């Protein structure tokens, strides 16, 4: 029997697992996908929000501000990409200037530091590519950017080092109450757990409905479509550029990524299909055209890829966090924006709640630090020479666009909760993230996966679940 089963291996589930591994508990994380960070955690803006736009007193406001404060130290401790770059909320109409002041005052009430309202010329002095039509902007100096999937992987690896088991490709089919806790039926196995933590994203309502009918909240999938621009556009803005938010969210943004690209989006459309991450002409067109209002010099020819992600919008409009009406069943649901920012603080709080409920003792052997995969592209020549001397595989470039080496790819596969497919390698190393979008390196990465995993080329997938690249052999 497990002490705790965590349902969902996104950034929330993995961060809770890592924090909970600080206690002497047997913990498992289950997910229906074949890797961590396969849902919202791999398809979002990657923004660490300052915390001014969540209504004061809500869970969103509280956890946002607490979480944002954790990122500078946490990114060093777990070694994932993060940068405090600051953000602007742009105002294009003098009549709406008051909304900037309202946001600033709300942020101050929430505990956000470094907020100010600047004039349009002051904004353009800092960001020359911002539209001439901007009359004023709220400046949030504590806003940041992070690589969301690398953050999730970092949490998962550290959790695994501390004894957490990851049960991937295991969909939850049913949960039954027992005298000692819960019996959980999955795709290929049935297990028992004293406590369950529901971090199932857009499916959190379905998981909760398996154990309770007293207060069934509803999760709506809110689709957001994005465009990613080539690194040569990285100088278009250093700050994250928002427009005044609407009832559907923070709106379309233009922002740098931690790796030097520019990201544009998201749109916001509520949909019924919780697996629909297809992009659409109308959605992508809307995202780009809206973003061009902020930065008119955006050019479609510089788009290197487009994608869509789903946010888990709860009908209650706020994060749902804590023990439910069912004893030892904890919900961590409705974690839409600013969920990524809030995840570290949510994890600390939920882990403490569960550990206290189970009367757990602290894990004296807890390992708090994690070292990521060496990034060959960011090294000096002397650092590269030293690395190659220790492992010649770091002297073989596989992905030319991003300068990713065979050594990095092998490391990504061999690490705890390692990559098992092309996208898994991509998220961990950036092999295939460049302008050619895996056009050059795919065959070589597949060969390495085959060698390291002992698989045939026909078994290698792009992202699991029938996404095979090679379907057979010719004689």
C-alpha positions in Angstrom: 0.0 0.0 0.0 1.1 3.5 -0.8 0.7 6.3 1.8 -0.1 8.8 -0.9 -1.2 8.6 -4.6 -1.0 11.8 -6.6 -3.1 11.9 -9.7 -1.5 14.0 -12.4 2.1 14.5 -13.4 1.9 18.2 -14.4 3.8 21.0 -12.6 1.3 20.9 -9.7 1.4 17.1 -9.2 5.2 16.9 -9.5 5.8 19.9 -7.2 3.5 18.4 -4.6 5.3 15.1 -5.0 8.7 16.7 -4.4 7.6 18.6 -1.4 5.8 15.6 0.1 9.0 13.5 -0.4 10.4 15.6 2.5 8.4 13.3 4.8 8.8 9.6 5.4 5.9 8.4 3.1 5.6 6.0 0.3 4.4 8.1 -2.6 3.3 7.4 -6.2 2.4 9.8 -9.0 0.1 8.4 -11.7 -0.6 9.9 -15.1 -2.4 8.6 -18.2 0.4 10.0 -20.5 3.8 8.5 -21.0 5.8 11.4 -19.5 5.5 14.3 -17.1 4.4 17.8 -18.2 2.1 16.4 -21.0 -0.8 18.7 -20.5 -1.1 22.4 -19.5 2.4 22.3 -18.1 4.0 22.0 -21.6 1.7 24.3 -23.4 1.5 27.7 -21.7 3.1 31.1 -21.7 5.8 30.3 -19.2 5.1 33.6 -17.2 5.9 34.0 -13.5 3.1 36.5 -12.7 3.8 39.3 -10.2 0.3 38.9 -8.7 -1.5 42.1 -9.3 -4.4 40.9 -11.4 -5.9 38.2 -9.0 -8.7 39.5 -6.7 -7.4 40.2 -3.2 -8.1 37.4 -0.8 -8.6 34.7 -3.3 -6.5 31.6 -3.5 -5.1 32.8 -6.8 -3.9 36.0 -5.2 -2.4 34.4 -2.1 -0.6 31.6 -3.8 0.5 33.7 -6.8 2.4 36.2 -4.6 3.9 33.5 -2.4 4.9 31.4 -5.3 6.5 34.2 -7.3 8.7 35.0 -4.3 10.0 31.4 -4.3 11.3 31.4 -7.9 14.7 33.0 -7.6 15.9 30.6 -5.0 13.9 27.6 -6.2 15.3 27.9 -9.8 18.8 27.7 -8.4 18.0 24.8 -6.0 16.4 22.7 -8.8 18.4 24.1 -11.7 15.7 25.1 -14.2 15.6 28.2 -16.5 14.1 31.3 -14.9 14.6 35.1 -15.3 13.0 38.1 -13.6 12.5 40.2 -16.7 9.6 42.5 -15.6 6.3 43.1 -17.4 4.1 45.8 -18.8 0.3 45.9 -18.9 -0.3 48.2 -21.9 -3.1 50.8 -22.1 -4.1 52.1 -25.6 -7.0 54.4 -24.5 -6.7 57.4 -22.2 -10.1 56.6 -20.9 -8.9 53.3 -19.5 -5.9 54.6 -17.6 -7.9 54.3 -14.4 -7.9 50.5 -14.9 -4.1 50.5 -14.6 -4.3 52.3 -11.3 -6.9 49.8 -10.1 -4.6 46.9 -11.0 -1.7 48.6 -9.3 -3.7 49.2 -6.1 -5.0 45.7 -6.1 -1.4 44.4 -6.5 -0.3 46.5 -3.6 -3.1 45.0 -1.5 -2.0 41.6 -2.6 1.6 42.3 -1.4 3.3 42.8 -4.8 6.4 45.0 -4.7 7.8 47.2 -7.5 4.5 48.3 -9.2 4.2 51.7 -11.0 2.3 53.4 -13.8 4.5 54.8 -16.5 3.7 57.1 -19.4 3.8 55.8 -23.0 7.1 57.5 -23.8 8.6 56.0 -20.7 7.5 52.5 -21.8 8.9 53.0 -25.3 12.2 54.2 -23.8 12.5 50.8 -22.2 10.9 48.8 -25.1 11.3 50.7 -28.4 9.2 48.2 -30.4 6.1 48.9 -28.4 3.2 50.5 -30.3 3.1 54.3 -30.6 -0.5 54.1 -29.6 0.3 53.0 -26.0 -0.6 55.9 -23.7 0.4 54.4 -20.4 1.3 51.0 -18.8 1.5 49.3 -15.5 5.1 48.2 -14.8 5.7 45.1 -12.6 9.4 44.6 -12.1 9.0 41.3 -10.2 7.3 39.5 -13.1 9.5 36.8 -14.7 9.7 34.0 -17.3 10.4 30.3 -16.8 10.6 27.2 -18.9 7.4 25.4 -17.6 8.2 21.9 -18.9 11.9 22.0 -17.6 10.6 23.2 -14.3 8.2 20.2 -14.1 10.9 17.8 -15.1 13.2 19.3 -12.4 10.5 18.7 -9.8 9.9 15.2 -11.0 13.5 14.2 -11.0 14.1 15.5 -7.5 11.0 13.7 -6.3 12.2 10.5 -7.8 15.6 10.8 -6.2 13.7 11.1 -2.9 11.8 7.9 -3.5 8.7 8.9 -5.3 7.5 6.3 -7.9 6.1 7.5 -11.2 3.4 5.3 -12.8 3.0 6.6 -16.3 0.7 5.3 -19.0 -1.8 4.6 -16.2 -5.2 6.1 -16.5 -7.4 6.2 -13.4 -10.5 4.1 -14.2 -12.1 4.0 -10.7 -11.5 4.9 -7.1 -13.3 3.1 -4.2 -13.3 3.9 -0.5 -11.9 1.2 1.7 -11.5 0.8 5.5 -7.8 1.9 5.2 -8.1 4.5 2.5 -8.7 4.0 -1.2 -8.5 1.2 -3.9 -7.5 2.8 -7.2 -8.1 0.9 -10.4 -5.8 1.9 -13.3 -5.2 0.9 -16.9 -2.9 -2.0 -16.0 -3.0 -2.3 -12.2 -4.9 -1.8 -9.1 -3.3 -0.3 -6.0 -4.2 0.9 -2.5 -3.4 4.3 -0.9 -4.1 5.9 2.4 -4.6 9.3 0.8 -5.2 10.6 -2.7 -4.3 14.0 -4.0 -6.2 15.1 -7.1 -4.0 17.1 -9.4 -5.6 15.9 -12.6 -6.0 19.3 -14.4 -8.9 19.4 -16.8 -10.0 16.0 -15.6 -10.0 16.9 -11.9 -13.8 17.1 -11.7 -14.0 13.6 -13.2 -11.5 12.2 -10.6 -13.3 13.8 -7.7 -16.7 12.5 -9.0 -15.4 9.0 -8.5 -15.4 9.4 -4.7 -18.1 12.1 -4.0 -21.4 13.4 -5.3 -21.9 16.0 -2.6 -20.1 18.9 -4.2 -19.1 18.2 -7.7 -17.3 21.2 -9.2 -17.1 21.6 -12.9 -13.9 22.1 -14.9 -14.1 23.6 -18.3 -11.2 23.3 -20.8 -10.2 26.7 -21.9 -8.2 26.5 -25.1 -5.3 28.9 -25.8 -3.5 29.0 -29.1 0.1 30.3 -29.5 2.7 31.2 -32.0 6.4 30.9 -31.4 8.9 33.1 -33.2 12.4 32.4 -34.2 15.3 33.4 -31.9 16.3 36.2 -34.4 13.2 38.0 -33.1 14.3 37.8 -29.5 15.2 41.5 -29.4 11.6 42.6 -30.1 11.0 42.9 -26.3 12.8 42.1 -23.1 9.7 42.6 -20.9 6.5 40.6 -21.0 3.9 42.7 -22.7 0.3 42.2 -21.6 -2.8 44.1 -22.7 -5.5 45.1 -20.2 -7.2 41.8 -19.0 -10.7 40.7 -19.8 -13.2 38.4 -18.1 -11.6 35.4 -20.0 -8.1 36.0 -18.6 -5.0 38.0 -19.0 -5.3 38.3 -22.7 -2.8 37.9 -25.6 0.8 38.7 -24.7 4.1 39.1 -26.4 7.0 37.8 -24.3 10.5 36.5 -24.5 11.2 32.9 -23.5 14.0 31.8 -21.3 15.7 30.4 -24.4 15.6 33.6 -26.5 12.4 33.1 -28.7 9.3 35.3 -28.7 6.0 33.7 -27.7 2.7 35.2 -28.8 -0.7 34.3 -27.3 -2.9 32.8 -25.9 -6.4 33.1 -27.2 -9.2 31.9 -24.8 -12.0 29.7 -25.9 -14.1 27.4 -23.7 -14.5 24.0 -25.3 -16.2 20.7 -24.5 -13.5 18.3 -25.7 -10.9 18.1 -22.9 -8.4 16.5 -25.3 -8.7 19.0 -28.1 -5.3 20.7 -28.5 -5.6 21.3 -32.3 -4.7 24.7 -33.6 -7.1 26.6 -35.8 -6.7 29.2 -38.5 -9.1 31.6 -36.7 -7.4 31.1 -33.3 -3.9 31.6 -34.5 -4.9 34.5 -36.7 -6.6 36.2 -33.7 -3.5 35.6 -31.4 -1.1 37.1 -33.9 -3.3 40.1 -34.9 -4.0 41.0 -31.3 -0.3 40.7 -30.4 0.6 43.0 -33.3 -1.4 45.7 -31.6 1.2 45.7 -28.9 4.3 45.2 -31.2 3.4 46.3 -34.8 6.8 45.0 -36.2 5.8 41.3 -35.5 6.2 39.4 -38.8 4.4 36.1 -39.6 7.3 34.9 -41.6 9.3 34.5 -38.4 6.9 31.9 -36.9 8.6 28.6 -36.5 5.8 26.6 -34.8 2.3 27.0 -33.4 0.5 25.1 -30.7 -2.5 25.0 -28.3 -2.9 24.2 -24.6 -5.8 23.8 -22.3 -6.4 25.6 -19.0 -8.5 24.0 -16.2 -11.1 26.6 -15.5 -13.2 25.9 -12.4 -16.8 27.1 -12.3 -16.0 28.6 -8.9 -13.5 30.9 -10.5 -10.7 30.2 -8.0 -8.2 27.5 -7.1 -9.8 24.6 -5.2 -7.3 23.4 -2.7 -7.5 21.2 0.4 -9.2 18.2 1.8 -12.6 17.4 0.3 -15.7 16.1 2.0 -14.2 12.7 1.6 -11.7 11.9 4.3 -8.0 11.8 3.1 -9.0 12.9 -0.5 -7.4 16.2 -1.3 -8.3 18.4 -4.3 -5.8 20.6 -6.1 -8.1 21.7 -8.9 -9.0 24.6 -11.2 -5.3 25.5 -11.4 -5.4 27.8 -14.3 -3.4 31.0 -14.6 -1.5 31.9 -12.4 -1.2 28.2 -11.7 2.4 27.9 -12.9 3.5 30.7 -10.7 1.5 29.4 -7.8 2.6 25.8 -8.0 5.6 26.0 -5.6 3.6 27.7 -2.9 0.6 25.4 -3.4 2.9 22.4 -3.2 4.4 23.4 0.1 0.9 24.0 1.6 -0.7 20.8 0.3 2.3 18.7 1.3 2.1 20.0 4.9 -1.7 19.4 5.0 -1.3 15.8 3.9 1.7 15.0 6.0 0.0 16.4 9.1 -3.2 14.3 8.3 -1.1 11.2 8.0 1.1 12.0 11.1 4.2 11.7 9.0 7.7 12.3 10.2 10.3 14.4 8.4 12.6 12.6 5.9 16.1 13.2 7.4 17.7 12.0 4.1 15.7 14.4 1.9 17.8 15.7 -1.0 16.8 19.3 -1.8 19.1 20.1 -4.7 19.0 18.8 -8.3 21.5 19.5 -11.1 20.1 19.7 -14.6 21.5 18.5 -17.9 24.6 20.4 -18.9 23.7 22.9 -21.7 26.4 22.7 -24.3 25.0 25.7 -26.2 25.5 28.1 -23.3 29.0 27.0 -22.4 32.3 28.8 -23.1 34.9 27.1 -25.3 36.9 26.1 -22.2 33.9 24.6 -20.5 33.0 22.7 -23.6 36.6 21.3 -23.9 36.5 20.2 -20.3 33.1 18.5 -20.7 34.1 16.7 -23.9 37.2 15.4 -22.1 35.0 13.7 -19.5 32.5 12.4 -22.0 33.2 12.4 -25.8 29.5 12.2 -26.5 29.3 15.9 -25.7 31.6 16.6 -28.7 28.9 15.2 -31.2 26.3 17.8 -32.3 23.0 16.2 -33.1 20.6 19.2 -33.2 22.3 22.0 -35.3 19.7 24.6 -34.7 20.1 24.5 -30.9 23.6 23.0 -30.7 22.4 20.0 -28.7 24.9 17.2 -28.3 24.5 13.4 -28.1 25.8 13.6 -24.5 22.8 15.8 -23.5 20.3 13.5 -25.3 21.8 10.4 -23.6 21.6 12.2 -20.2 18.0 13.1 -20.8 17.1 9.4 -21.3 19.1 8.0 -18.5 18.0 10.5 -15.8 15.3 9.7 -13.2 11.9 9.8 -15.0 13.9 10.0 -18.2 12.7 10.7 -21.8 11.2 7.8 -23.8 10.2 9.5 -27.0 11.1 12.4 -29.3 9.1 15.1 -27.5 10.5 13.9 -24.1 14.0 14.5 -25.4 12.9 17.8 -26.9 11.5 19.1 -23.7 14.6 18.2 -21.7 17.4 19.2 -24.2 15.7 21.5 -26.8 16.8 19.0 -29.6 14.2 19.9 -32.3 13.1 23.2 -30.7 14.9 25.3 -33.3 14.0 26.8 -36.7 13.9 23.5 -38.6 11.6 21.9 -35.9 13.3 18.5 -35.9 13.6 18.4 -39.7 17.3 17.5 -39.4 17.9 15.7 -36.1 14.9 13.4 -35.9 16.5 10.2 -37.4 19.6 10.6 -35.1 17.6 11.2 -32.0 15.5 8.1 -32.8 18.7 6.0 -33.2 19.9 7.2 -29.8 16.5 6.4 -28.2 16.6 2.9 -29.8 20.1 2.3 -28.5 19.5 3.6 -25.0 16.1 2.0 -24.5 16.7 -1.3 -26.3 13.9 -0.6 -28.8 13.3 -1.1 -32.5 12.9 2.0 -34.7 9.2 1.1 -35.2 8.6 1.4 -31.4 9.8 5.0 -31.1 7.0 7.6 -30.9 6.8 11.3 -31.0 4.7 11.6 -27.8 3.3 8.1 -27.0 -0.2 6.8 -27.7 0.2 5.7 -31.3 2.3 8.6 -32.5 4.8 6.3 -34.2 7.2 7.9 -36.7 8.2 4.7 -38.5 5.4 2.2 -39.1 7.3 -0.6 -40.8 10.3 -1.7 -42.7 10.9 -2.2 -46.4 12.6 -5.4 -47.6 
